[in-house]
């Protein structure tokens, strides 16, 4: 056997050590080279997988006006954005399903009655015109740690009600909804010009003490009140004592103000609500230190489905069909796709 001298042993050991030091970074990097050096962007960990709608909602494509841009998306994709914006994601699953069906129905009603956008778009994301809408990115930012749970609930509510629409006489209804009522909803004719057979006053079981801002208070100085009212109702005479400015209020079956005399001019309670920015037309008032103070119950116009009422019904065991046929009189809930919108 050839004897190895100590010097040669030292040189060999040094060479081996240098080789290990050179190869070690490659050993660590190689398994992950695609992630480190790939030109493709990796999805953010918080970003959910793309929503896949049901069969009926998936084959129906809308032109959605979002800001100044018209975007094409399936009905299912649009509805997920609407339900995110219109109902708290913490609500019961059956309440969220009821909201999804109401939003789908409202969308088809708007389209079939001409909508607001002509040939430009079928629907928009402006709540003052059509329905509110929020992107997944923005919703996740709002939801924080609950984002995955909430997004999954809303997507399931849309998918599990695929194509379901509220019909009266075989046609989609004007499926309006509001946040909360004062024990009863209002008939359409009590709020707007025309009555509708499926938008009648019905009981609503929301628990007021558990609803944020269910009871609210709004106070106006005499000058503030005069300025707001005269801008909308210039014929009103608000020159006398403040105690005479509001008189002869008439309430409807839901306890909301149907009409009231403001400075001698009879206006709808819903009109005064709009003028003053009150949360609903279910209000009373009194004079405190010369100011007009309004005490308001509920939130919204009060017509159609109460969202907090739907939540309470769901907690009590009702499914989405029971909720919808309660709030919309004489309707059915069935699969429906307008021929004109099928892609």
BELKA-V790256 format. One record per backbone hydrogen bond with DSSP energy under -1.0 kcal/mol. CO is the residue of the C=O (numbers start at 1). NH is the residue of the N-H. If there is no record, write none. Layout:
CO:NH / CO:NH
//
This chain:
5:9 / 6:10 / 7:11 / 8:12 / 9:13 / 10:14 / 11:15 / 12:16 / 13:17 / 14:18 / 15:19 / 16:20 / 17:21 / 18:22 / 19:23 / 20:24 / 23:27 / 24:28 / 25:29 / 26:30 / 29:32 / 30:33 / 32:36 / 33:37 / 34:38 / 44:47 / 54:58 / 55:59 / 57:75 / 57:76 / 59:343 / 60:75 / 62:73 / 63:122 / 63:123 / 64:71 / 65:125 / 66:69 / 69:66 / 71:64 / 73:62 / 74:78 / 75:79 / 76:80 / 77:81 / 78:82 / 79:83 / 80:84 / 81:85 / 81:134 / 82:86 / 83:87 / 88:91 / 92:96 / 93:97 / 94:98 / 95:99 / 96:100 / 97:101 / 98:102 / 99:103 / 100:104 / 101:105 / 102:106 / 103:107 / 104:108 / 105:109 / 106:110 / 107:111 / 108:112 / 109:113 / 110:115 / 111:114 / 117:120 / 123:65 / 126:129 / 126:130 / 135:139 / 136:140 / 137:141 / 138:142 / 139:143 / 140:144 / 143:146 / 144:147 / 146:150 / 147:151 / 148:152 / 149:153 / 150:154 / 151:155 / 152:156 / 153:157 / 154:158 / 155:159 / 156:160 / 159:162 / 161:164 / 163:336 / 165:334 / 166:173 / 167:332 / 168:171 / 171:168 / 173:175 / 174:176 / 176:305 / 178:307 / 179:308 / 180:299 / 183:204 / 187:190 / 188:191 / 188:192 / 196:199 / 198:329 / 199:188 / 202:185 / 207:210 / 208:211 / 211:214 / 214:298 / 216:296 / 218:294 / 220:292 / 221:225 / 222:226 / 223:227 / 224:228 / 225:229 / 226:230 / 227:231 / 229:233 / 233:236 / 241:244 / 242:245 / 245:263 / 247:261 / 250:258 / 250:259 / 252:255 / 256:252 / 258:269 / 259:250 / 260:267 / 261:247 / 262:265 / 263:237 / 265:262 / 267:260 / 268:272 / 269:273 / 270:274 / 271:275 / 272:276 / 273:277 / 273:278 / 279:300 / 281:257 / 281:283 / 282:297 / 284:295 / 286:293 / 288:291 / 291:288 / 292:220 / 293:286 / 294:218 / 295:284 / 296:216 / 299:180 / 302:186 / 305:178 / 306:310 / 307:311 / 308:312 / 309:313 / 310:314 / 311:315 / 312:316 / 313:318 / 314:317 / 319:323 / 320:324 / 321:325 / 322:326 / 323:327 / 324:328 / 332:167 / 334:165 / 338:341 / 339:342 / 341:61
//
